[in-house]
Amino acid sequence: MKVFVVYWHPEPQSFNSAMFRTACEMLAGAGHEVKTSDLHEMHFDPVSGRNNFTTVKDPNYFKQQIEEMHATEMNSFSAEIESEMEKIEWCDLMIWQFPLWWFGLPAVLKGWVDRIFAMGRIYGGDRIYEGGVFRGKRALLSLTTGGPENAYRKGAFNGDIAGVLRPIHRGMLQFVGFDIMAPQIVYGPVRMTDEQRKQHLATYATRLQRIAHESPIDVGIY
Ligand SMILES: Cc1cc2nc3c(=O)[nH]c(=O)nc-3n(C[C@H](O)[C@H](O)[C@H](O)COP(=O)(O)OP(=O)(O)OC[C@H]3O[C@@H](n4cnc5c(N)ncnc54)[C@H](O)[C@@H]3O)c2cc1C
């Protein structure tokens, strides 16, 4: 399989970093081809604007989706956007590794989506959801939380984790055609012992060894 791992955390010694490195090493060791984007190391700029493009359709009024459609036609996405798009187009499985921030993606990863998921090239017209550009590809969210698992159940104070992740699963990944794999979630690694954290890394590694044989999940829309 071709696997693209997108990762963001501001601390290279973080537990998220350990999850990222575990995934890359395990997948490569199992014979998969792996490409990565370490957005912190890349100093990826999450702010969307005219710098997404090398062309200008309308110099007087910036409308991102109009410029995206024009850039799709002219093949004129800026180099940092183009290379990320090519990695998504290349992969069979895309993994996002991140800490849950404010019930969502941390800003740099969200900005990556804002800039890379461009109308025309990545979605548009009836090329969405089941007819999406990336149909047949799979996506897996691997994340950590501060809150404990029992706070992320139906009726608990954070609500169920499926609801927290739905805007990402449905609004971003399924929207552009991905099938969704069960998320890999490590709840509250900060409060664990070193041994417990190492066990989570080992569980993830074992899962990834057989990831090609796993089936996607239903993200519960209807
Ligand atoms: C702005 C912001 C918003 C947030 N919003 C939310 C929210 O909405 N919901 C929520 O639940 N939480 C939230 N949090 C908390 C956040 O999700 C957690 O702090 C984060 O997920 C913990 O993961 P980490 O990688 O940062 O942990 P770290 O603190 O980096 O790591 C935990 C421990 O693991 C150790 N470690 C590193 N590598 C290894 C290894 N190889 N083996 C064993 N141990 C290792 C580290 O040394 C450390 O002691 C928020 C935090 C911030 C800053």
The ligand as a Tripos MOL2 file, in Angstrom:
@<TRIPOS>MOLECULE
LIG
   53    58     1     0     0
SMALL
NO_CHARGES

@<TRIPOS>ATOM
      1 C1         -5.0590   24.6010   22.6060 C.3       1 LIG1
      2 C2         -5.4130   23.2710   23.1920 C.ar      1 LIG1
      3 C3         -6.6880   22.7830   23.0490 C.ar      1 LIG1
      4 C4         -7.0330   21.5370   23.5700 C.ar      1 LIG1
      5 N1         -8.2940   21.0810   23.3860 N.ar      1 LIG1
      6 C5         -8.6370   19.8550   23.8620 C.ar      1 LIG1
      7 C6         -9.9420   19.3220   23.6480 C.ar      1 LIG1
      8 O1        -10.8110   19.9290   23.0270 O.2       1 LIG1
      9 N2        -10.2260   18.1010   24.1670 N.ar      1 LIG1
     10 C7         -9.3190   17.3830   24.8830 C.ar      1 LIG1
     11 O2         -9.6370   16.2670   25.3250 O.2       1 LIG1
     12 N3         -8.0550   17.8470   25.0750 N.ar      1 LIG1
     13 C8         -7.6950   19.0590   24.5840 C.ar      1 LIG1
     14 N4         -6.4150   19.5150   24.7520 N.ar      1 LIG1
     15 C9         -5.4100   18.6150   25.3750 C.3       1 LIG1
     16 C10        -4.5910   17.8920   24.2920 C.3       1 LIG1
     17 O3         -5.4230   17.1790   23.4190 O.3       1 LIG1
     18 C11        -3.5800   16.9370   24.9460 C.3       1 LIG1
     19 O4         -2.7110   17.7010   25.7370 O.3       1 LIG1
     20 C12        -2.7900   16.1570   23.9120 C.3       1 LIG1
     21 O5         -3.6400   15.3850   23.1130 O.3       1 LIG1
     22 C13        -1.7900   15.2210   24.5780 C.3       1 LIG1
     23 O6         -0.9290   14.6520   23.6030 O.3       1 LIG1
     24 P1          0.5980   15.1420   23.4570 P.3       1 LIG1
     25 O7          1.2400   14.4000   22.3310 O.co2     1 LIG1
     26 O8          0.6510   16.6250   23.4280 O.co2     1 LIG1
     27 O9          1.1580   14.6220   24.8490 O.3       1 LIG1
     28 P2          2.6000   14.9420   25.5250 P.3       1 LIG1
     29 O10         2.3690   15.8220   26.6960 O.co2     1 LIG1
     30 O11         3.5860   15.3380   24.4970 O.co2     1 LIG1
     31 O12         3.0300   13.4940   25.9870 O.3       1 LIG1
     32 C14         2.5020   12.8600   27.1450 C.3       1 LIG1
     33 C15         3.6470   12.1120   27.7680 C.3       1 LIG1
     34 O13         4.1140   11.0760   26.8650 O.3       1 LIG1
     35 C16         5.5230   11.0290   26.9380 C.3       1 LIG1
     36 N5          6.0990   10.3580   25.7610 N.ar      1 LIG1
     37 C17         6.5880   10.8860   24.6250 C.ar      1 LIG1
     38 N6          7.0940    9.9320   23.8290 N.ar      1 LIG1
     39 C18         6.8980    8.7490   24.4660 C.ar      1 LIG1
     40 C19         7.1990    7.4010   24.1570 C.ar      1 LIG1
     41 N7          7.8160    7.0540   23.0120 N.pl3     1 LIG1
     42 N8          6.8620    6.4390   25.0320 N.ar      1 LIG1
     43 C20         6.2320    6.7500   26.2020 C.ar      1 LIG1
     44 N9          5.9390    8.0190   26.5710 N.ar      1 LIG1
     45 C21         6.2630    8.9990   25.6970 C.ar      1 LIG1
     46 C22         5.9130   12.4930   27.0840 C.3       1 LIG1
     47 O14         7.2390   12.6100   27.5860 O.3       1 LIG1
     48 C23         4.8860   12.9800   28.0830 C.3       1 LIG1
     49 O15         5.2910   12.7290   29.4000 O.3       1 LIG1
     50 C24        -6.0610   20.7660   24.2680 C.ar      1 LIG1
     51 C25        -4.7640   21.2820   24.4160 C.ar      1 LIG1
     52 C26        -4.4400   22.5220   23.9150 C.ar      1 LIG1
     53 C27        -3.0410   23.0520   24.1030 C.3       1 LIG1
@<TRIPOS>BOND
     1     1     2 1
     2     2     3 ar
     3     2    52 ar
     4     3     4 ar
     5     4     5 ar
     6     4    50 ar
     7     5     6 ar
     8     6     7 ar
     9     6    13 1
    10     7     8 2
    11     7     9 ar
    12     9    10 ar
    13    10    11 2
    14    10    12 ar
    15    12    13 ar
    16    13    14 ar
    17    14    15 1
    18    14    50 ar
    19    15    16 1
    20    16    17 1
    21    16    18 1
    22    18    19 1
    23    18    20 1
    24    20    21 1
    25    20    22 1
    26    22    23 1
    27    23    24 1
    28    24    25 2
    29    24    26 1
    30    24    27 1
    31    27    28 1
    32    28    29 2
    33    28    30 1
    34    28    31 1
    35    31    32 1
    36    32    33 1
    37    33    34 1
    38    33    48 1
    39    34    35 1
    40    35    36 1
    41    35    46 1
    42    36    37 ar
    43    36    45 ar
    44    37    38 ar
    45    38    39 ar
    46    39    40 ar
    47    39    45 ar
    48    40    41 1
    49    40    42 ar
    50    42    43 ar
    51    43    44 ar
    52    44    45 ar
    53    46    47 1
    54    46    48 1
    55    48    49 1
    56    50    51 ar
    57    51    52 ar
    58    52    53 1
@<TRIPOS>SUBSTRUCTURE
     1 LIG1         1 GROUP 0 **** ****
